[in-house]
Amino acid sequence: MDLQALSDFDLVAAHGGFGRAARASGRSKATLSRRVAELEESLGVRLIERGSQTLRLTEEGRSLHERTHGLLGEIAEAGEAVVLGASTPRGRLRVSAPVVFAHVALPRIATRFALAYPEVQLEIVAEDRKVDPIDDGYDLIIRIDPSPDERLVGRRFLYDERLIVGPPGMPQPFPGVDGEDATTKAVLLSVTPPGTLWRINSGTEAEIVLRPEPVLRLSSLLMVRDAVLAGAGAALLPKLLVADDIKSGRLTYWGTLAGPSVEIWALQSSRRLIGAKVRAFLEVIGRAFPQKTFVAPPV
């Protein structure tokens, strides 16, 4: 496949027509039309429907544009970096992050990044769905405890813990003398299965076991936190979400859930090179968590 012809097709598709592409690039419409026709001939498929007043891509044309647009941008960025003799972050950077992490940590990180790299247009989307960096158009995705995926590469930049917290004044239950599990009124996520137990690290070999009795089931961690702050009951919540509340006395710390730490990763498609803007964003995140643990900001 001729890379220049592919680049010309991408230019026409991105600008929505030969005329607009010609004006944006300073190249003639005839040249762009000829190069796109050569690409169609080499591939054996029609990419653009001729004869319409506005540009219309065929199904094959849309597929080719979606799959190659980002790659061509990276090639152009790499070439520019070589010419300049340095990697200067610039262009658009799209990041997907879980809602809680995005709300708690990313505003400060994004501000530092924007001030340090004004030539990058940073967009952060807070969402809990499992996105695909290629299909959904993201340069970087942040995931909590991600499963191994050969299509993704990246780094773990933060460890977190799950804490059991309660509103001030709510008594913390303890196991009975007969060995029965302690019970407590609790606010749970909607997806929490029945019969869930909270096993708390006690500092000894024996774990303290709490049996949460749900008074509320809510669909997001932010809603659960707000309900606990309002006095509805205890809850199991990420440290990064409630560390500031514990520090200020708005919530009471009951204990840390037993088990391995929570891992937070920054990932991108294994089909892409790590560009200057992604590398710069990862460096800013790394400086925000030098010990790879979350520390609440000063109250």
N, C-alpha and C positions, 0 to 999 in steps of 0.2 A: 504494500500500500504506500502510495506517495504521500509523505508527511506534509509537504507543502500544499498538495491538493486537499488533504484532510483538514489542514489549518484554514484554507480558504472556505471550505464548506462550513466549518465551525463558525467562521466569521459571519457568513451569510445567514446561517441559522440563528445565531445569537442576536443579530441586528434586525432580523425579520424581513430581509429583502436584499436584493442585489444593489439597489440604489443606495440604501442606507449604509450597507457595508462598504460600498465604494467611497462614499463621502467620509466615513469614519477612518478608512485606511489610506485614502489617497490613491487607490488603485482603480483602474477602469472597470466598468460593469462588464464589458466584453471579456476582459481577462478573467474575472471571477467566474463568469458564466462558463467560459471554456474549461477552466480548471475543475469546476464541479462536474461538468459533463464527462471529463476524462476520468474523474473518480468513479462516477456511476458506471462508466464502461468497464473500468478495471474490476469493479465489484460485481458487475452483472445485475445490478438492481437499480430501480429508480429511487432517488432520494428526495427530490423536490417535484411537486406537481406543477407543471407549466400551465400557463393560460389563465390562471386566476389573478384577480386584482391584487390580492395580498399573498404573501408567501405561505405556502402550505407544504409541510413536510409529509412524506409518506410514512407509513408505520416503520419501515426500515430506516428512513431518515431520522425519525425521532429517536429510535433506539440507538443509532450510531452517535447522534449528538449527545444524548444523555450519558453514554458510556465513555466518550472520549473528551468531552469538554473540560472536565477537571484535570485529566492527564495532560492535555495540551497546555493548560495553565501552568502546571508544574514544570513542564519542559521549558516553557518561556521564562519562568522564574529562575530555573537553574541556569539557563543560558545568560540571563541578565546578571546573575550573581558572578558568573565566570568573567564576563566583560568588565564588571565593576571591580573585580578582584576581591570582593567581600560579599557575604550574604546579608543583604539589607531587607529585613522583614517589611513587606508591603502587600497590599491587596486585601481581599476579604477573607476572614477567618470565622468559620461557623463551628460552634461547640455545643454539644448536647450534654446535659448533666441532670442527675436526679434532682427532684424538686427540693428536698431538704438541703442537700449540699449546695445547690445553686443559690438558695435564699440565704443560707447562713454564711457561707465562705466566699462565694464568687463575686459579690459586689465589690469587696475590697480588692480582691485579686484583679478583677477586670479593670478597676480604676487605675491601679498601678501599671497594668499592661498598657492601657490607653495613653497614659501620660508618658510612658517610656517609648512607645512605638506609635507615634501619631499617623504614620502612613498605612497602618493596618486598620481596616474597618471590622471590629470585633462584634460578632452577634452570638449571644448565649441563649439557648432555648432550654427552659426548665421543663422536664417531662420525665415520667417514670416508665414509659414504654420502652421496649427493647428495640433500638433503632439500628439500622445498617448504615455505615458511613458512606458507602457508595450509592445505594438506592435512595437514601434520604438526604444526600448532599451535605454531609458533615466532614470537616477536616479532622475533628477530634471528638471522641465520645468518652464520657466519664461514667464508670460503672462500679457498683458495689458488689464485692465478692463475685467477679465474673467467672463463668465456666470457661475452661480451655476452648479456644476457637482458633484454628489454623489460619483463618481469614483475617485475624486481628493481631497486631503487635503493639507493644507499649511498655509502660513501666508502672509499678506500684509506687505511689507517692505519699500515701497516708494510711496509718492504722487507726481504727476507732474501736470503741467498746459500746456494748449495750448496757444501759444502767436501769435499775429499778428505782423509780422516784415516786414521791407522794406529795400532796399538798401539806404545807406547814400545819402542825396540830393534829394531823391524822396519825393515830398510833400505829407503829410498825408491829405486825403480828410475829409471834415466835412459835415454833413447833410445840405441841403439847407434850406433857411428861410421858404420855403413853406412846410417843413416837409418831402420832398422826401429823400429817402435813398441816401447816398453818394456812389459813384462807384470808383473803383480803378482797375488798371491793376494788374493781379494776376497770380501766378503760382500755379496750382492745381494738386492734385493727380488724376490719371486717373479714380479712382472709385468715385470721388466727383460727386454727382448728380446735374443736371441742376437746377438753381434757388436757390442754396445754399446761405445763408446769414451769415455774421459774426456779431454776437452780442457781443459787447465789454463792459466789466464792466467799468462804468464811475465813480464809487465812489458815485453815487447817485442812486435814484430809477429808473431813466431813463437810458435806454441802448442806446449806440451809435450803429447804424446799418450800416454795410458796405456791399455793393453788389460787390463781386469780378467778374471782367470781364476777363475770362481766355485768356492769350496770349500763354500759354503753359500748356499742361497736361502731367505729367510724372508719371512713375509707382512706384517710391520709394521716401521716404522722404529725403534720402541723395541727390538724384538728384534734388529735389525741392530746398533744401538748397543751393546747388551749383549754381542753376539758379538765385536765389535771390542775392547771393553774386556777380554774374556777372552782376546784374542790370536789370534782366528781368521784375521784378515786385514784388509785396508784396506776402506774403504767410502765411498760418497758420501752425505752426510747434511746436513740443514739446519743452518745456523749456530746457530739458536736452540736446537737440541737438544744441540749439542756444544761451544758456546762455553765453558761452565763447565769441561768436561772438558779442553779445550785449555789454558785458563788455569791449571788446577791440575796439569797435567802428566800426567793420566791417559791422554790421547790426544795424538798428534803431528799437527800441521797440515802437510799436504803441498801444498796449493794450493787455489785457488778455481776452480770450474767456469766455463769461458768462456761468455759469453752474457748475456742480460738478467737483471736482478735478479728475484727472486721477489716477487710482489705479494700482500699479504694484505688482504682487504676485509671490511668489515662491511656486510651487505645485509639489506634487508627488502622485503616486498611493495610494489610500486608502487601497490597499491590501498588502502594504509593511510597515514594521516597519521603523522608522526613524533611519538609521544606523549612525555610528560614523562619516563617511566621509561627509554625507549629513548634519548632525548637525553642523559639523565644518565649512562647506561652508556657511551655513545660518548665523553662528555667524560672519564670516568675512564680509558678506554682511551687516549685522546689524551694525557692527562697521563703515562701510563705509558711512552709512546714519543714524547717531545717532538721528537726528531730523525728520527722515523720509521725508526729502525734499532734492532735488538735489541742490548742490552748485557747481558752476563751479570752476575748479582748478585755481590756480594763473596763470596769463598770463606770 
